[in-house]
Amino acid sequence: MELLGPFRKIIHVDMDAFYASVAQLDNPELIGKAIAVGGSAERGVVSAASYEARKFGVKSAMSSFLAKQKCPHLIFVKTDFERYKEISQRIRAIFYEYTDLVEPLSLDEAYLDVTENKKGNLSASLIAVEIRKRIYDEIGLRASAGISINKFIAKVASDINKPNGQKTINPEEVIEFLAALPVNKFYGVGKVTTAKMYNLGIFTGNDLKKKPLEELMKLFGKSGAHYYHIVRGIHNSAVKPNRIRKSIAAERTFSENISSEIFMIERLEQIAEELERRMKKTDTKGKTITLKIKYSDFTQQTRSKTMPHFMQAKKEFFPVVSELLYQQKITNSVRLLGLSFGNLDTEEVLPFWVQLKFDF
């Protein structure tokens, strides 16, 4: 089976160990060392790890205690989101010199549609090389990239030659590439789904492709249709330059567990002030306030309430926070509290895309 054009040129740029690399950029003494961003040697959670730390099994979302056990010489550094945002903006400024069709996924990765680009360069692969070189020369950080006909394949490809590499999947290579790809490498297929697929004898894209649409939908619901199409190279989601923010949050992990609700209210006051700052900075209001509670045994609970009107100021929403806290008695000590706003007053922007025949 051969895919029929016209095709788009999509680049997925993914910064290499972004938070850790920024720490090493700002403190050259950390270069080449195993570092973890976030947490501490005693408690907390790792936000990111350098490649030197990853060799010992340290990874994001791991407890700091376990990370230190795996890598006794691990160095913990504090997060600095203002710095990350500053560098992220500089990186995106480079992207926008090539195309206005930039869809950020986070501070450290983005999709670029360069089907038609400001440089008039017909090769998406050469554009990716140039962008990665500029990021290193102008900022001092390394990036990897994936290039292909749609976002899904570009995202998968960007992980193949990490760190500091890139991979192009040309249109004529897509079907063969997907057929040989292990299902656990399919972007969006997590551990639970991978295990389920393994139990069904689905280990590669070729195995997945043998399953009819009806069977996949019966097994995986709506996701079944998604799997059916992506393994055939069909993924029509456009690069959306105006990504909609769905929530804004602030949270804090405590150096010592707290069990008194009075102390929790004091901490929530501080978190609410930070949330208000973030809401004002993004000129955003929301209707749904959510309280996140993580207990000392790492179990987690959320409590939410939707109001009839949009809110932004702490004085408006904090009474709701108090109500949520006292909604149910706290029966265990707490290690983390967080607040988030959902149901925001952002307007959806209709996607725009173009398709042209091109050479990679």
C-alpha positions as CSV (number, residue, x, y, z in Angstrom):
1,M,0.0,0.0,0.0
2,E,1.3,3.4,-1.0
3,L,0.2,6.7,0.6
4,L,-1.2,9.2,-1.7
5,G,-0.2,12.9,-1.5
6,P,-0.3,15.7,-1.3
7,F,1.7,15.6,2.0
8,R,2.6,18.2,4.6
9,K,6.1,18.8,6.0
10,I,5.9,18.5,9.7
11,I,8.9,19.0,12.1
12,H,8.7,18.0,15.8
13,V,11.4,19.7,17.8
14,D,12.1,18.3,21.2
15,M,14.8,19.9,23.5
16,D,17.2,17.4,25.1
17,A,16.7,17.1,28.9
18,F,15.5,20.7,28.8
19,Y,15.3,21.6,32.6
20,A,18.5,19.8,33.4
21,S,20.3,21.3,30.4
22,V,19.3,24.8,31.4
23,A,20.7,24.1,34.9
24,Q,24.0,23.0,33.3
25,L,24.0,26.0,30.9
26,D,23.7,28.4,33.9
27,N,26.2,26.5,36.0
28,P,28.9,24.9,33.9
29,E,30.2,23.0,37.0
30,L,27.2,20.7,36.5
31,I,28.1,19.8,33.0
32,G,28.6,16.0,32.7
33,K,27.2,15.3,36.1
34,A,24.1,13.4,37.2
35,I,21.6,16.0,38.2
36,A,17.9,16.0,39.1
37,V,15.7,19.1,38.8
38,G,13.1,19.5,41.6
39,G,12.8,17.7,44.9
40,S,15.6,17.2,47.4
41,A,17.7,14.4,48.7
42,E,15.1,13.8,51.4
43,R,11.8,14.2,49.7
44,G,9.8,15.6,46.8
45,V,9.5,14.4,43.2
46,V,12.0,14.7,40.3
47,S,10.8,17.0,37.6
48,A,13.6,16.2,35.2
49,A,16.9,14.4,35.0
50,S,20.1,14.9,33.0
51,Y,21.2,12.1,30.7
52,E,24.0,11.3,33.1
53,A,21.4,10.6,35.8
54,R,19.1,8.7,33.4
55,K,21.8,6.1,32.9
56,F,21.2,5.1,36.6
57,G,17.4,4.9,36.1
58,V,16.5,8.3,37.4
59,K,13.5,9.8,35.6
60,S,10.8,12.4,35.9
61,A,8.0,11.8,38.4
62,M,10.2,9.5,40.5
63,S,10.4,10.2,44.2
64,S,13.6,12.0,45.2
65,F,14.2,9.3,47.8
66,L,14.2,6.5,45.1
67,A,16.2,8.6,42.7
68,K,18.9,9.0,45.4
69,Q,18.9,5.3,46.0
70,K,19.5,4.6,42.3
71,C,22.1,7.3,42.0
72,P,23.9,8.1,45.3
73,H,26.0,10.9,43.7
74,L,22.9,12.6,42.3
75,I,22.9,16.4,42.6
76,F,19.5,18.1,43.2
77,V,18.9,21.6,41.7
78,K,15.9,23.8,42.2
79,T,13.4,24.4,39.4
80,D,13.4,27.8,37.8
81,F,10.3,28.2,35.6
82,E,10.9,31.9,34.9
83,R,14.2,30.9,33.4
84,Y,12.7,28.0,31.4
85,K,10.0,30.3,30.0
86,E,12.6,32.9,29.1
87,I,14.7,30.4,27.1
88,S,11.6,28.8,25.6
89,Q,10.5,32.1,24.2
90,R,13.9,32.6,22.6
91,I,13.6,29.1,21.1
92,R,10.1,29.9,19.7
93,A,11.4,33.2,18.3
94,I,13.7,31.1,16.1
95,F,10.8,28.8,15.1
96,Y,8.8,31.8,14.0
97,E,11.5,33.0,11.6
98,Y,10.7,29.9,9.6
99,T,6.9,29.6,9.9
100,D,3.9,31.0,11.7
101,L,2.4,27.5,12.0
102,V,4.0,26.6,15.3
103,E,2.2,24.5,17.9
104,P,3.9,24.4,21.3
105,L,3.2,21.3,23.3
106,S,5.2,22.5,26.3
107,L,8.1,24.7,27.1
108,D,10.5,22.3,25.5
109,E,8.8,20.9,22.4
110,A,6.7,22.1,19.5
111,Y,5.4,21.1,16.1
112,L,6.2,23.2,13.0
113,D,4.4,23.0,9.7
114,V,7.0,24.1,7.1
115,T,5.1,23.0,4.0
116,E,5.3,26.7,3.0
117,N,8.0,28.5,5.0
118,K,9.5,32.0,5.2
119,K,12.9,30.8,4.0
120,G,11.6,29.2,0.8
121,N,13.5,26.1,1.7
122,L,12.0,23.0,0.0
123,S,13.7,20.6,2.4
124,A,12.1,20.1,5.9
125,S,15.1,18.0,6.9
126,L,17.5,20.9,6.1
127,I,15.3,23.3,7.9
128,A,15.4,21.1,11.0
129,V,19.2,20.9,10.8
130,E,19.4,24.7,10.6
131,I,17.0,25.3,13.5
132,R,18.8,22.8,15.8
133,K,22.2,24.5,14.9
134,R,20.8,27.9,15.6
135,I,19.4,26.8,19.0
136,Y,22.8,25.5,20.0
137,D,24.8,28.5,18.5
138,E,22.5,31.2,19.9
139,I,21.3,29.7,23.1
140,G,23.7,26.9,24.0
141,L,21.2,24.0,24.2
142,R,20.8,20.9,22.1
143,A,17.6,19.7,20.4
144,S,16.4,16.7,18.6
145,A,13.9,16.6,15.7
146,G,11.6,14.3,13.8
147,I,10.4,15.1,10.3
148,S,7.6,13.5,8.4
149,I,4.2,13.9,6.8
150,N,2.1,14.3,10.0
151,K,2.4,15.1,13.6
152,F,2.2,11.6,14.9
153,I,5.1,10.2,12.8
154,A,7.2,13.3,13.4
155,K,6.7,12.9,17.1
156,V,7.8,9.3,17.0
157,A,10.7,10.1,14.8
158,S,12.1,12.8,17.1
159,D,12.8,10.2,19.7
160,I,14.8,7.8,17.5
161,N,18.2,9.6,17.4
162,K,18.0,11.4,20.8
163,P,19.9,13.2,22.1
164,N,21.2,15.8,19.6
165,G,20.0,14.1,16.5
166,Q,17.1,13.9,14.0
167,K,15.3,11.4,11.9
168,T,13.3,11.9,8.7
169,I,10.6,9.5,7.6
170,N,10.0,10.2,4.0
171,P,6.5,9.6,2.5
172,E,7.6,6.4,0.7
173,E,9.0,5.1,3.9
174,V,6.0,5.7,6.2
175,I,4.2,2.4,5.8
176,E,7.3,0.2,6.2
177,F,8.4,2.3,9.2
178,L,5.1,1.9,11.0
179,A,4.8,-1.8,10.2
180,A,8.2,-2.5,12.0
181,L,7.6,-0.1,14.9
182,P,7.1,-1.7,18.3
183,V,3.7,-0.8,19.6
184,N,5.2,0.6,22.8
185,K,6.9,3.2,20.6
186,F,3.6,4.5,19.2
187,Y,3.1,8.0,20.7
188,G,0.0,7.8,23.0
189,V,0.2,4.1,23.7
190,G,1.0,3.9,27.4
191,K,2.1,1.0,29.6
192,V,-1.5,-0.3,30.3
193,T,-2.4,-0.3,26.6
194,T,0.9,-1.8,25.6
195,A,0.4,-4.7,28.1
196,K,-3.1,-5.2,26.7
197,M,-1.8,-5.3,23.2
198,Y,0.9,-7.8,24.1
199,N,-1.7,-10.1,25.6
200,L,-3.6,-9.9,22.3
201,G,-0.4,-10.8,20.3
202,I,0.1,-7.3,19.1
203,F,3.8,-6.4,19.3
204,T,4.5,-4.3,16.2
205,G,2.6,-2.0,13.8
206,N,2.3,-4.9,11.4
207,D,0.5,-7.0,14.1
208,L,-1.8,-4.0,14.8
209,K,-2.5,-3.5,11.1
210,K,-3.9,-7.0,10.8
211,K,-6.7,-6.2,13.2
212,P,-9.9,-4.9,11.5
213,L,-11.4,-1.6,12.6
214,E,-14.4,-3.2,14.2
215,E,-12.3,-5.4,16.4
216,L,-10.0,-2.6,17.5
217,M,-12.9,-0.4,18.4
218,K,-14.4,-3.3,20.4
219,L,-11.1,-3.8,22.2
220,F,-10.1,-0.1,22.7
221,G,-13.2,2.0,22.2
222,K,-12.7,5.3,20.3
223,S,-8.9,4.8,20.6
224,G,-9.3,1.7,18.4
225,A,-10.2,3.9,15.4
226,H,-7.2,6.1,16.2
227,Y,-4.8,3.1,16.2
228,Y,-6.4,1.7,13.0
229,H,-5.6,4.9,11.1
230,I,-2.2,5.9,12.5
231,V,-0.7,2.5,11.7
232,R,-1.7,3.2,8.1
233,G,-0.1,6.6,8.2
234,I,-3.3,8.5,8.4
235,H,-3.3,11.3,11.0
236,N,-5.0,14.5,9.8
237,S,-4.6,16.7,12.9
238,A,-3.2,20.0,11.8
239,V,-0.5,22.0,13.4
240,K,-2.5,24.5,15.5
241,P,-0.7,27.7,16.0
242,N,-3.2,28.9,18.6
243,R,-3.2,26.1,21.1
244,I,-5.8,26.5,23.8
245,R,-4.8,26.6,27.4
246,K,-7.1,24.2,29.2
247,S,-6.0,24.9,32.8
248,I,-3.7,27.0,35.0
249,A,-2.3,25.5,38.2
250,A,0.0,26.1,41.1
251,E,1.1,23.5,43.7
252,R,3.6,23.0,46.4
253,T,5.4,19.9,47.9
254,F,6.1,20.5,51.6
255,S,9.5,19.7,53.3
256,E,7.5,18.1,56.1
257,N,4.1,16.4,56.0
258,I,1.3,18.4,57.5
259,S,-1.9,17.1,59.2
260,S,-3.5,20.2,60.6
261,E,-6.2,21.7,58.4
262,I,-5.3,25.2,59.8
263,F,-1.8,24.8,58.5
264,M,-3.2,23.6,55.2
265,I,-5.3,26.7,54.8
266,E,-2.2,28.8,55.4
267,R,-0.3,26.9,52.7
268,L,-3.3,27.2,50.4
269,E,-3.4,31.0,50.9
270,Q,0.1,31.2,49.5
271,I,-0.7,28.8,46.6
272,A,-3.8,30.8,45.8
273,E,-1.7,34.0,45.6
274,E,0.6,32.3,43.1
275,L,-2.4,31.0,41.1
276,E,-3.8,34.5,41.0
277,R,-0.5,35.9,39.7
278,R,-0.5,33.3,36.9
279,M,-4.1,34.0,36.0
280,K,-3.4,37.7,35.7
281,K,-0.2,37.2,33.8
282,T,-2.0,35.2,31.2
283,D,-5.1,37.5,31.3
284,T,-7.3,34.5,32.0
285,K,-10.3,33.7,34.2
286,G,-11.9,30.4,35.0
287,K,-15.0,28.9,36.4
288,T,-13.9,25.5,37.8
289,I,-11.5,25.5,40.8
290,T,-9.9,22.2,41.7
291,L,-8.1,21.3,44.9
292,K,-5.4,18.7,44.6
293,I,-4.3,16.7,47.7
294,K,-1.4,14.3,47.7
295,Y,-1.1,12.3,51.0
296,S,2.0,11.0,52.7
297,D,1.3,7.5,51.2
298,F,1.4,9.1,47.7
299,T,-2.3,8.5,47.2
300,Q,-4.0,11.5,45.5
301,Q,-7.4,13.2,45.6
302,T,-9.0,16.0,43.8
303,R,-12.0,18.1,44.7
304,S,-13.6,20.5,42.3
305,K,-16.4,23.0,42.1
306,T,-17.7,24.9,39.1
307,M,-19.1,28.4,39.7
308,P,-21.6,30.2,37.5
309,H,-19.2,33.1,36.7
310,F,-15.6,33.5,35.8
311,M,-13.1,34.3,38.5
312,Q,-9.5,35.4,38.7
313,A,-8.9,37.2,42.0
314,K,-8.0,35.3,45.1
315,K,-10.6,37.1,47.1
316,E,-13.2,35.7,44.8
317,F,-12.2,32.1,44.6
318,F,-10.5,31.4,48.0
319,P,-13.8,30.9,49.8
320,V,-14.4,28.0,47.4
321,V,-11.0,26.6,48.2
322,S,-11.8,26.6,51.9
323,E,-15.1,24.9,51.1
324,L,-13.4,22.2,49.1
325,L,-10.8,21.6,51.9
326,Y,-13.5,21.2,54.6
327,Q,-15.8,19.2,52.3
328,Q,-14.4,16.0,53.6
329,K,-12.2,15.3,56.7
330,I,-8.5,14.8,56.1
331,T,-7.6,11.5,57.6
332,N,-3.9,11.3,56.6
333,S,-1.0,13.7,56.6
334,V,-0.5,15.7,53.4
335,R,2.8,16.1,51.4
336,L,1.4,18.3,48.6
337,L,-1.4,20.7,47.9
338,G,-2.3,22.3,44.6
339,L,-4.9,24.5,43.1
340,S,-5.9,24.8,39.4
341,F,-8.5,26.7,37.3
342,G,-10.2,24.9,34.5
343,N,-13.2,25.9,32.3
344,L,-11.2,29.0,31.2
345,D,-12.5,32.0,29.3
346,T,-10.3,31.2,26.3
347,E,-11.9,31.0,22.9
348,E,-11.2,28.2,20.5
349,V,-9.5,29.2,17.2
350,L,-10.4,27.1,14.2
351,P,-7.4,25.2,12.8
352,F,-5.8,26.2,9.5
353,W,-3.6,24.0,7.3
354,V,-2.3,23.6,3.8
355,Q,-1.2,20.5,1.8
356,L,1.3,20.5,-1.0
357,K,3.4,18.0,-2.8
358,F,7.0,18.3,-1.8
359,D,10.4,16.7,-1.4
360,F,11.8,15.9,2.0
